[in-house]
Amino acid sequence: MTEAHKNSSHSEYDFVVVSNRLPVDCTVEDDGSLTWKRSPGGLVTALEPVMKAADGAWVGWAGRPDLEVAPFHNDGIHIVPVPLSSQDIEEYYEGFSNDTLWPLYHDVIAPPAYHREWWDDYVAVNQRFADAAAAISADGAVVWVQDYQLQLVPRMLREKRPDLTIGFFNHIPFPPYGIFAQLPWRTQIIEGMLGADVVGFQRSDDASNFSAAVRRLTNHPTKNPAIEVTIEGQPTRRVVAKSFPISIDSRSFEELAREPAIQQRARDIRKGLGNPKTVMLGVDRLDYTKGIRHRLKAYGELLSNGSIEVGDVALIQVASPSRERVEAYMHLRDEIELTVGRINGQFSTLSHSPISYLHQGFPREEMVALYLAADVLLVTALRDGMNLVAKEYAASRFDNDGVLILSEFAGASEEMRKALLVNPHDIDGLKEAMMKAINMPKADRATRMRSMRKRVLEHDVARWSNAFLKNLAATRSDRHRRIAPLEMAEEVEWTIERKRVRKP
């Protein structure tokens, strides 16, 4: 046991998740008190049963600057808030995470910015997260670190707590070496991730890109999927780097879609649009990686050349706000809104508008109603780690209807082969796919959707977390093994060996 572990005043937990955000959202009431509500994200849904079975803890930021909150329990999970100052948010989060790493990892669709002070704060904040996780982890605990904001945490944890079993999952793409090499701190990032025992990615190409960077930047031997990490004075460690495609809580989407009130809402949505023959839908964060401009261009050209008529076809574009203080996102919003305004101004009639643009987020119930209302879902990302909207659409379509147009550059394209796969940079190809979707016979739609639904329902988010944690358990030495052998079942069931006497 390390000195840091001995000196910890916190309770000890056998399973710890470390992510940029907590699994609960904070609201400040009028009287200044704080209330916490569970976040609706898929990661929370995937890990909740594991957390509760293991008496787990979640380390993350509460989502507000300069908020100091003591650890607390929420619905069976121990919550450990990590404070971020306004400067941290500007430099670590909006700066290095979202203005350096995000565009770099998404094929430099926008130019990354490299600032040394951003990097310095990224290091400092990652150390803060690592220290918080180390302080509450039991001897030999499992710690699962999430995503690109915390790529240095695995090594920091390894150095502080070599007894831990550490996993890391990268939710966004990992770029080819020719792009990754632009990063001035490329070696530090690779070494940081190699602190984990298992490094997970969305696609096999991402895992291959990571292994290629390891070969170019380090002396660690690689043999897919294993990397032998050799550090002087330490025993050689075997790191597994492979793909674990993430998914959704697919059953919950289907259950919502079967509710009569949701189905009535879907009918009301179509009626509000004038009951067009075809409703097309785009659902995205307002982000330059999502290809919103490309789909609007293709849709506008179909209107212009008379391939579709206003009144027959309507497009709903949901663009939820994202990183609105980052300059690139401000410019993108202006551009999208100008494009929507131009198309609507040119093609609207007194009774119909070609595009309904919604710059806001919606609760899950409304999203499922939109999925049921939409004949065609447009997922035209220029680069995307997975894109769970595509899977949500398939899970919701219990009627085996609807057509998915899916970018081949989204991770979901590797699993949802019966979608109409497109290169979103090819505007003519995108237009052809839109017309094919509009005119597709019902039998063809049903065959394609049935296949995609089977995949999404069988490979849900519980199966994703199960697969990752089973791989992580396999890396543990016998003397530290605390997760019993796991068996696949319809529901993930975790049995975690508990201490007979826990420390206070």
N, C-alpha and C positions, 0 to 999 in steps of 0.2 A: 504494500500500500504506500502511495506517495505521501510526502509531507503535506502537499496541498489537500490531499484527500483526508488525512488525519485531522487537519485543522478546520475542515468544513463544519460550519454550524448548521447546515441544512440537513433535512432528511435525505436519505439515499434512495435512488430509484434504479431499478434494473433495466428500464427501457426509457430512453430520452430522445425526443425529437428536437432538432435545432433548425429553425427556419427564420427567414427575415421577419415574417409576420406570425403573430399568435393565432391560435384556432378560434379566438373570440374577438369580437369587435367592441370597441369602447365608445360609449356615449356619455357626454358630460351633461348632466341635468341642470335645470335652471338654478338649483340650490348649490351647484358645484360638485355634487356627488357623482360618482362614476357607476354606470351600469354596464354589464357585459352580456353580450348575446353571441351565441355560437355562429361562426362564419359558415356560409353555405358551401364552401369549396369542396371539391372532390377529395383532396388530400386529407382533410379532416374526417370525411366519411370513411376513407380507406383505413385510417390508422386508429380510429376511435375504439374498435373492439380490442386491438392490441394494447392500446394505452390502458384501457380499463382492466384487462386481464393481468397486465404486468404492473398495475399501480404506477403507471408511467407519468412522466413529466414532459412539458413542452416549453422550450426556451425560444423566445422571440420578442419582437418589438410590438408595442401596443398600438402603433399607428399614429401617435400624436407626438409632436416635438416636446422635449423638456418635461416629460411626464415620468415622475418617479413613483412606481407602484411596488409595494411589497408582494412577494409570492403569495398566491392564493389557490384554492381549489375551485373548480368549476365542473359540475356534472361528471365527477369521477376522474378528472384529469388535473394534475398539479400544474399550475401556470406560473412560469418564471419570466416576468417581463424584463427586457433589456432596454434601458433608456437610450434614446438618441437625441442629441441636441439639434438645434436648428442648423448648425454648421455641419453636423454629421449627415443630416438629410440632404443638404445642398451638395456635399462633397462625396460622401460614401454612396448615398442612394441615387439621387438625381444625377450626380456627377459620374463617378467611376462605374457604378453598376449599370446605369441607364443611358449614359452618353459616351461611355467608352466600350464596355463589354457588350451591351445589347446590340448596337449596330455592327460591331466587329463580328460577333457570333452569328449574325444574320446576313452574312455575305457582303458586308459593307454597303448595304442598300442606302444608308446615309453615312456620311463620313464620321468616324469615331474621333473623339477629342482626347488627347493625351496630356494630362496635367499631373505633375509630380505631387502637388499638394492633395489632389484627389486620391492618388495611390497611397499616400501616407495615411490618410484618414480611413481608407479601405482596410489597410493593415490593422490600424488601431481598433476599428470597430469589430473586425473579425476576431481579434484577440479578446475583446470584451465578451463576445458570444462564446468563444472557446472556454474562457475562464468560468463563465456562468454554468456551462454544461459540465465542466470538470468538477465543480464544487458540489453538484447534486447527484453525480453518478455513483452508484454502488460499485463495489469491487467487482471487476469483470463485467460491467454492464454493457448493454448494446446501445450505441448512440447512432442515430440516423440523421445526417446533415443534408439539408435540402437546398439546392439550386445555386445559381451563378453569383449571387450576392455574397456567398460564404465559402468560396473555393479554398481559402487558406485555413479554414477551421479544422479540417481533418488532420493536417500535420501539426498544427498548434496543440490539438488534443492529444495526438500521439506522443508529442514531446512531454506534455504535462502528465498524461495518464497512459502509460504504455500497456496497462492491464485491460484497457477497453477494447471492445470490438466495434469498429467504426465503419459505417456505410455512408456513401455520398451519392446523391442522385441529381443529375443535371437535367432540368426540365426543358431547357431550350437547346437548339442545335449546338454542336461543337464543330467549329469550322475546319476546313482543310489547312494543312500546315502553311501553305503559301499566304493565307490570310492571317492565321493565328500568329505567324512570325512577326507581323507588324507591331504586336504588343511589346512595349519596352520591358515589361515585367513578365514575359512569357515563361521563363524558367521557374520563377517563384510560384506562378499559378500551377504549373504542372506538378512541382514538388508538393505544393499544398494539397492538391487532390490525391496524390499518391500516399498521403497519410492514412487514407481509408483502406479497408480490407476489400471492399467491393465498391467499384465506381460504376454507376449505372447511367445509361443514356436511352434516349427515345428510339433511336434507329441504329442499325448495325453500322451504317456509314459513320455515324458520330463516334461510336466506339473505335472504329478503325482510324478515324482522324486523330483521336486522342492517343492511341498507341503509336501512330506515326510521329506525333509531337514528342512522345516519350523517347523514341529512338533517336530523334534529331537533337534533342536538348539534354539528354542524360546518358549515362552509361548503363542503365538498367536493361538487362536482356528482356526481350518480349517474345512470347510465343502464344498467339491468340488462343484463348482470351487472357492468358496469364502474363503478368509482369513481375519479374523477380527484382524486388527493391533491395539493393545492397548499399548500406551506409556504414562507413568505417566505424568499428567499435560496437556495431549492433548485429544481431543475427539477421540473416536474410529473410525477408518477408515476401510472401506471395500475394499479389494484388490481382483481383479479377476485374477486368473491364469489359462489359458486354451490354447489350441492349435489353431493356425491360419496358416495352411500350406501355405507357400509362393509359388508363381508361376512366370510365365514369361509373357512378352508381346507377347502372342502366335500368334495374328493376324499378327504382323510384320514379324515373321518367315515364316508364310505361304505365305505372299505377296512376300517376297524375293524368296522363293522356286518356285513360279510360274513365275518368270522372265526368259525369254528365255536364257539370258546370263548366269544365274546361272545354268540352266539345261545343257547348253552346257559345262560349266566348270566341272560339275559332270561327263559328258561323257568323257571329256578329262582326268580327274583323273583316271577313270577306264582304259582308253586306255594306259595311262602312266604306269600302273601296269601290262600291258599285257592282259587286258580284262579277268581277272580270272572269274571263275564261281561264286565265293563268295568273297566279300570284307567285312572284319571285321574291326571295328573302335573302338578305345578307345580315349576318350578326357578327360584329367584331368589336374589339377595343379599337378606338381611334388611333391606329398605329401605322406607320409607313410600311411595315412588313406585311400587312394584311391584303394588299392589292386592291383596296377599295377604288382607287383612281382608275385602275385598269378595267374593272367590271363596269364602272360608270361610263367609261369611254366606249366600251363594246355595246352597252345598252343604248347609249345615245346614238351610236351609228346605226343600230337596228331600227330605231325610231326614224332616223333621218332618211334611210334608204327605203322605208316603207315595209320592211320585213315584219314589223309588229305595229299594231295600232293602239293608241291610247284608248282605254276603255276595254280592250281585249286583254291587255297585259298590264300589270301593275308591279312595281318594285318597292318593297319595304326595305329600307336600309337602317338598321339599328347600329349606331356607332357610340358605344359607351365612352364617357370621358376617361382620358388616360394621360398621366404625367403632364398636366396642363401648364406647369411652370417651366417645362423644357422647351426651348425655342423651336426646335424642329417640329414638335407636336403642335405648337401654336400656328406655324406656317401650314402644316398639313390640314388642320381644321379649317383655316381660311380657304385653302385651295378646294377642299371637298365641298364646303358650303357654297362657294362660288360656282362650282361645276353643277351641283344640284340645282341652284337657282337658275343657271343658264338653261339647263335641259327643261326644267319645269316652265320657265318663261317662254321657251320656244315651242313646246309641244302640249302644254296644258289646254284643256277646253273648259268651258264654264262648269262642267259636271265632273271632270276627271283630271287628276294630276298623274303624270307618269311615275313620279318618285315620291314616296312618303319617307322623309328623312327624320330620324329620331335620335338626337344627341343626348341620350340618357340611358341609364340602366333600368332593367325591369326585374321584378321578382321571378322566381322559377315558374310559378303558375302561369304568368303571362307569356313567358318564353315558350312553354309547352303549347299554349294556345296558338302562338305564332307558328310553331313548327307544324301543327295540325292544319293551319290555314294555308300554309305554303305548298304549292305544287312543285316548286323547284327551290333548293337551297344552294346558294352560291358561296363556295369557300375557295377564294382565288388568291390565297396567300403567296407572296413572293418567296417566303421562307418561313417555316413554322416547325417547332419541335414536334408537335402532335396535331393540334387543333381538335379540341374536345367538342366544339359545336357540331362538327360533322357526326360525331358519335351520339350526341344528344338528339339530333334530328332522327337518326335511324332508330334509336331506342324508343322515341315517342311515336313512331309511325306503326302502331300495332295493326293498322289497317293495310299494311304492306303496300302503301301507295307513296307517291312522291319520288322526285329525282334529285340526286346529289351530284352537283358539278364540283369536282374536287381538284385542287392544285396538286400536281405531281411533286411539288416541293414541300408539301405538308407531310408530317410523319404518318398521318392517318392513311395516306395513299398506299402504304405498304400492306395495310390490313383490309381496306375497303376497296377491293379490286373491281367490284361491280359498279362503282361510281363512274361517271363520265370524267375521266382524267384529262386535265388540260395543262398546258404551259401558259400561265397568265400573261407572260410577255408577248405571246402570239395573239394579238387582238382578233385577227380573222379566225383563228382556231377557237377562241373563246366565243365569238359570235356563232360559229357553227355548232358548238356544244349547246349554247342557249336555245338555238332553234331545234336541235335534236331533242332536247329535254321538253320543250313546249309541245312538240308533235309526237312524242313517244307513245306508242300504243299501251293501253292499260296492262295487258298481259306482260309486256316487257318490263314495265315499271315494277310490277309485283314480283317478278323473278329476281330482279336486281335488288330490290329492297329486302326481300326475304333472306337473301344471302348475306347482306350487310347486317341485318338485325341478328342473325344467328351468330355472327362473329362478335358483335358488341355485347350481346346478352351472355355469351359464354365467357368472353374475356373481359370481365368487368374490373372495377377498381380494386375489389377485394382480391381477385386473382393476381393483379399486379403487385400489390403489397406482399401477398403470400410468396410469390416467386422471388421477389427481391430478398425478403427476410430469410427464406430458406437457403438462398445462396450465401447470405451473410452468416447464417448459423453454421454452414458447412466449413467456413474458414476458421472457426473457433478451435483452439486446442482443447484436448480432452479435459485438462484440469480447469479450464475456464468455461466449458460448455454448460450453459444453464437453460438453453432452449431445448426441450424434448424433441425427438423426431416428429416431424410434421407429416400429416397425410392430407392429400387434397380431398376436399368435400365440397358440397354445394355452397356451404358457408365456411368462411375461414374460421378455424378454431385453433386458438393458440393456447398451449399449455406451457406455462413458464414456471420453472422450478423456483419455489419461494424459499427464502430463508426461514428456518424454524424460529429464530429469534432475530428480530430486526433491531437495528440501532436506533436510538431515539433521535 
